[in-house]
Amino acid sequence: MAKTRVVLNHAGFQALLTSAEVEADVMRRAEKVAAAAGDGYEVLPNDRRRGRAGATVAASSAEAKRDEARDHKLLGALDAGRG
């Protein structure tokens, strides 16, 4: 059986992970998660020091922080970001 060799294009992966299109998709998904979690949750874009687009959804109000600690609303809202 012949061996198959795969050569990855690392520069291409890096360009894809930092592209404006991927950044927009990540932010869109994070906004959907924050909306599903309810009032008091905000989206914070991650810096690109790790070489890729990213976002964080966090409880920003005291009430949302209490709800998150008690009810884990972000975990329940995670499916909203899948589509």
Buried (B, 14 or more C-beta within 10 A) or exposed (E): EEEEEEEEEEEEEEEEBEEEEBBEEBBEBBBBBBBBBBEBBBBEEBEEEEEBBBBEBBBBEEEBBEBBEEEEBBEEBBEBBEE
